[in-house]
Amino acid sequence: MLIFQNHQPTEECDFSEWSIERSSRSKMVEVIAYLYLRQEENAQRVIKALEPRRRASKGKVAQNVVRKLSAPRAKDVEILRSGNDAEKEAASNRIETSIIHRDGLLFQHVSWVAARLDLPNGYMTSPHVRQADKGFDGFIIELNNSGHQIKRVVLCEDKASMSPRGLITSKVWPEIKSIQCGDRDDEILADLVTLLKGVPDIDAEAAVDEMFWEGVREFRVAVATGEDQRKDGSLSHIIVGFEAAAGGELRSRTAGVLAFDDVRNGLALLANEVAAKVEEISNV
């Protein structure tokens, strides 16, 4: 099991605490490395304990990936040591932003793996390529037994933060409420059609036209944070307000929290391991 999910259902949602199994960490790193390299099929093969297929990395893909996994930039670290006060302040801001962006993108990849383990037969958007992309972080579509109608559409939001509660209440809940009001329907439906066009034997536009939007729509919120956020032995307080924001039946709301001893250090270590694996894969 790449990610162990300790389910602790609450009145807010189907909540679980995640942990990356030590015995499976190297495999997890390999899956994420393939995802960063845009080799989703190989990531799937590793998950299924199959041998990945050798694919040459095109252009500067590997170098770009390693850069995205690296933060802060050496130049900014040097300025922080030797620059004047104004330069140091600007460098400090860039360093903080680069770390936040690296961690956010990395956790999207971790969350993608958790979602794939939960819904092995679902059709999922790939993790973002660009750091700090706006909007929802992904979609998962499940079809009915016939494979021609949409059974579930899960909208995913992933956050990595040292102070997640404020981020959830100020960003995630308003975003979900906005979607519930229909403010993003055109954007979401366009993305769903694009995803469905990659599914064999289905008329993407007809499937979207025929679905009961309010009946199939679900929400999934995933958070990476530190153990210092635990209260009374639990991390479930982070997602309080989920029901009020999303409404619907309990089964339509899912949340998971991955806690590190220190979230920034934990994600930095994981990023370094993934970067090393990217280089290893690309140099074979």
C-alpha positions in Angstrom: 0.0 0.0 0.0 1.6 3.2 -1.2 -0.5 5.5 1.0 -2.3 4.1 4.1 -5.6 5.8 4.7 -6.9 5.6 8.3 -10.7 6.3 7.8 -12.3 8.2 10.5 -15.8 9.1 9.2 -17.2 12.3 10.6 -20.5 14.2 10.2 -18.7 16.5 7.8 -17.5 13.9 5.4 -15.7 10.6 4.8 -12.5 11.7 6.5 -9.2 9.9 6.6 -5.7 10.5 7.8 -3.0 9.5 5.3 0.5 8.2 5.8 3.2 7.2 3.3 4.2 3.7 4.2 8.0 3.5 4.8 8.2 0.1 3.2 6.6 1.5 0.0 8.2 4.9 0.0 10.7 4.1 -2.9 7.8 2.9 -5.0 5.8 6.0 -4.2 8.7 8.2 -5.2 9.0 6.3 -8.5 5.3 6.8 -9.2 5.5 10.5 -8.6 8.6 10.8 -10.7 6.9 9.2 -13.7 3.9 11.6 -13.2 6.1 14.6 -13.2 7.7 13.3 -16.4 4.2 13.1 -17.9 4.5 9.3 -18.2 1.2 8.5 -16.5 1.0 5.0 -18.1 4.3 4.1 -16.4 3.1 5.5 -13.1 0.1 3.3 -13.4 2.3 0.3 -14.2 4.4 0.9 -11.1 1.2 1.1 -9.0 0.1 -2.2 -10.4 3.5 -3.8 -9.8 4.3 -4.0 -13.5 7.6 -3.1 -15.1 7.5 0.4 -16.6 8.3 0.8 -20.3 11.4 2.7 -21.2 10.6 6.1 -22.7 13.1 8.7 -23.7 12.5 12.0 -22.0 11.9 14.7 -24.7 13.8 18.0 -24.8 14.4 19.5 -21.4 11.5 17.9 -19.7 13.6 16.2 -17.0 15.6 19.4 -16.3 12.4 21.4 -16.1 10.9 18.9 -13.7 14.0 18.9 -11.4 13.8 22.7 -11.4 10.2 22.6 -10.2 11.1 20.2 -7.5 14.0 22.5 -6.3 13.4 25.4 -4.0 14.7 27.9 -3.1 16.9 29.1 -5.9 20.6 29.3 -5.0 20.7 32.9 -6.3 18.1 34.0 -3.8 19.8 32.2 -0.9 23.0 34.0 -1.8 21.2 37.4 -1.9 19.7 36.6 1.5 23.2 36.3 2.9 24.9 39.2 1.1 22.4 41.6 -0.3 21.2 44.9 1.1 18.1 45.2 3.1 15.7 45.7 0.2 17.3 42.9 -1.8 17.1 40.6 1.2 13.4 41.3 1.7 12.7 40.6 -2.0 14.8 37.5 -2.0 13.0 36.3 1.2 9.6 36.7 -0.4 10.7 34.9 -3.5 12.1 32.0 -1.4 8.9 31.6 0.5 6.8 31.7 -2.7 9.0 29.2 -4.4 8.8 26.7 -1.5 5.0 27.2 -1.3 4.6 26.5 -5.1 6.9 23.5 -5.0 5.1 22.0 -2.1 1.7 22.6 -3.6 2.5 21.0 -6.9 4.2 18.0 -5.2 1.3 17.4 -2.9 -1.1 17.4 -6.0 0.9 14.5 -7.2 0.7 12.7 -3.9 -3.0 13.3 -3.8 -3.4 12.0 -7.3 -1.8 8.7 -6.2 -4.2 8.5 -3.2 -7.2 9.1 -5.5 -6.0 6.5 -8.0 -5.8 3.9 -5.2 -9.3 4.9 -4.0 -10.9 4.8 -7.5 -8.8 2.5 -9.6 -11.5 2.4 -12.4 -12.0 6.2 -12.5 -10.9 8.5 -15.3 -8.7 11.2 -13.8 -7.1 14.4 -15.0 -3.3 14.4 -14.7 -1.6 16.5 -12.0 -0.9 20.1 -13.1 2.2 20.9 -15.1 2.5 24.5 -14.0 3.0 25.6 -10.5 0.3 27.7 -8.9 -2.3 26.9 -11.5 -5.7 28.4 -10.7 -9.0 26.6 -10.2 -9.7 23.1 -9.0 -6.7 20.7 -8.9 -8.4 17.8 -10.7 -11.5 15.8 -11.7 -12.4 12.2 -11.4 -15.1 10.6 -13.4 -16.7 7.3 -12.8 -19.0 5.8 -15.4 -21.9 3.4 -14.8 -21.7 -0.3 -15.6 -22.6 0.3 -19.3 -19.7 2.7 -19.6 -21.8 5.2 -21.4 -23.2 7.4 -18.6 -21.6 9.4 -15.9 -22.1 8.0 -12.4 -19.9 10.4 -10.4 -17.9 13.6 -11.0 -15.5 14.3 -8.2 -13.9 17.8 -8.0 -10.6 17.8 -6.2 -8.9 20.5 -4.2 -5.4 19.9 -2.8 -3.6 22.2 -0.3 -0.2 22.0 1.5 0.1 24.5 4.3 1.6 25.0 7.8 -1.7 26.7 8.7 -4.3 24.8 6.7 -7.4 25.8 8.6 -7.2 29.4 7.5 -6.5 28.4 3.9 -9.5 26.0 3.9 -11.9 28.6 5.3 -10.7 31.5 3.2 -10.0 29.7 -0.2 -11.5 26.2 -0.4 -15.0 26.7 1.1 -15.7 29.9 -0.9 -14.6 28.1 -4.1 -16.9 25.2 -3.4 -19.8 27.5 -2.6 -19.1 29.3 -5.9 -19.3 26.1 -7.8 -22.5 25.1 -5.9 -24.0 28.4 -7.1 -23.1 27.5 -10.7 -20.5 30.2 -11.2 -18.0 27.8 -12.7 -20.3 25.4 -14.6 -19.1 26.4 -18.1 -15.4 25.9 -17.1 -16.0 22.6 -15.4 -18.2 21.1 -18.1 -15.6 22.1 -20.8 -12.9 20.2 -18.8 -15.2 17.2 -18.3 -15.8 17.0 -22.1 -12.1 17.2 -22.7 -11.4 14.4 -20.2 -14.2 12.2 -21.5 -13.0 12.5 -25.1 -10.1 10.2 -24.0 -12.5 7.5 -22.9 -13.2 4.8 -25.5 -16.7 4.1 -26.8 -18.4 7.1 -25.2 -20.0 10.2 -26.8 -18.5 12.8 -24.5 -20.9 15.6 -25.2 -23.9 13.4 -25.0 -22.8 11.9 -21.7 -22.4 15.4 -20.3 -25.7 16.6 -21.7 -27.5 13.6 -20.2 -26.0 13.7 -16.7 -27.9 15.1 -13.7 -25.3 17.6 -12.6 -26.4 18.2 -9.0 -26.9 14.4 -8.6 -23.4 13.3 -9.7 -21.2 16.1 -8.4 -19.0 15.3 -5.4 -16.1 17.1 -3.7 -12.8 15.8 -2.4 -10.4 18.0 -0.3 -6.9 16.8 0.5 -4.4 18.6 2.8 -0.8 18.2 3.7 0.3 19.8 7.0 2.3 19.3 10.2 1.7 17.2 13.2 1.5 20.5 15.2 -2.0 21.0 13.7 -3.4 18.0 15.6 -6.0 18.8 18.2 -7.3 16.3 20.8 -5.5 13.5 18.8 -7.2 14.3 15.5 -6.8 16.4 12.4 -10.5 16.4 11.4 -11.0 20.0 12.8 -9.2 21.2 9.6 -12.2 20.4 7.5 -15.0 21.6 9.7 -17.5 23.5 7.6 -17.3 21.1 4.6 -21.0 20.1 4.9 -22.0 23.8 5.1 -20.0 24.6 2.0 -20.8 21.7 -0.2 -24.1 20.4 1.1 -25.4 17.1 -0.4 -25.2 13.6 1.0 -22.4 12.6 3.3 -21.0 10.2 0.6 -20.5 13.2 -1.7 -17.8 14.7 0.5 -14.4 13.2 1.0 -11.3 14.6 2.8 -7.9 13.4 3.7 -5.0 14.9 5.6 -1.4 13.9 5.4 0.6 15.0 8.4 4.4 15.3 8.5 6.5 16.0 11.6 7.2 19.3 9.8 5.3 19.8 6.5 7.9 22.0 4.8 10.8 19.7 5.7 8.8 16.6 4.9 7.8 17.8 1.4 11.4 19.1 0.8 12.8 15.6 1.5 10.2 14.0 -0.7 10.9 16.5 -3.5 14.6 15.7 -3.3 14.0 12.0 -3.6 11.6 12.5 -6.5 14.2 14.8 -8.3 16.9 12.1 -7.9 14.5 9.5 -9.3 13.6 11.7 -12.3 17.3 12.1 -13.1 17.8 8.3 -12.7 14.9 7.5 -15.0 16.0 10.0 -17.6 19.6 8.9 -17.6 18.9 5.1 -18.0 
